[in-house]
Amino acid sequence: MQQHRKSGSKKRDTPKQTTLQVSEPIEIMNFLQLRFPDKSRTTIKSILTHRQVSVDHKIVTSHDHSLLPGQLVVINWGKVPEEIYYPGLKILFEDEYLIVIDKEAGLLSISTNKETEKTAYSILSDHVKRDGHRNKIFVVHRLDRETSGVMLFAKSKEVQQKLQERWSETIMERTYIAVTEGLFDKDEGTITNFLYESKALKMYSGSDPKIGQKAVTHYRVIMKNENYSMLEVNLETGRKNQIRVHMQDLGHSIIGDKKYGSIQNPIKRIGLHARIISFIHPGNGEALRFETEIPPKFLKLFAK
């Protein structure tokens, strides 16, 4: 436990922050009660509810959250700022190296040509400049305008290059939720081929490795009804429009995706959401994982 005292003070001050390491599997309420026996169960519940506890840099509010050996638990004893939210995106995590966001559908990742509308890139550029006018933001990967979900940005050119050059080793998981037209013959499978881009900037698939990049997509049906299927999709490679093309190849285009064969648009957007990203932190080597909620519009299609 870390404690801090003001110089010359005879009275012990309450530390602003305490960092503890987990040594055995345990629920967070029991862990905190054992470490702080002088604090009531009500007080422990309160600091969890008020977002004052984080586990491996991710705020935890659930009283029955399970802890694993080696994890770091940080307790902020003072008031914790609310999550920063901008129209179109929410910042999930930020440190000196990178920013992780949850992007809404309809927001561009970065401007194209001479578009002047707000993008995730421009919003975050303004955000980092609040702490210094020379601060910059760097794009690591992109999501299509109508695709929502988790995205990663770097705060320096060095971090951007490190993530991009070691992408396959750094990224441990990229999971999407896709809502597609029709029912699948098999509830899970893998599609592998080679993707190439036409002069019209549309992606196509083929079998010739000389004219395309290898693309591998794993899918699993998690919900279905008579009209639609909801899939959990894991990317082994990250090619442009990969999931969209592969769903069209399977004969089940993503709803709302007219560009890749869809004829149904029940939620007035593309039914694709980047739900999970897990990666090795480029600065300290820690494994970080961020998970977002399935959009309510997706779930309503399968409500009984």
Secondary structure, 3 states (H helix, E strand, C coil): CCCCCCCCCCCCCCCCEEEEECCCCEEHHHHHHHHCCCCCHHHHHHHHHCCCEEECCEECCCCCCEECCCCEEEEECCCCCCCCEECCEEEEEECCCEEEEEECCCCECCCCCCCCCCEHHHHHHHHHHCCCCCCCCEECCCCCCCCEEEEEEECCHHHHHHHHHCHHHHEEEEEEEEEEECCCCCCEEEEEEEEEECCCCCEEEECCCCCCEEEEEEEEEEEECCCEEEEEEEECCCCCCHHHHHHHHCCCCECCCHHHCCCCCCCCCCCEEEEEEEEECCCCCCEEEEECCCCHHHHHCCCC
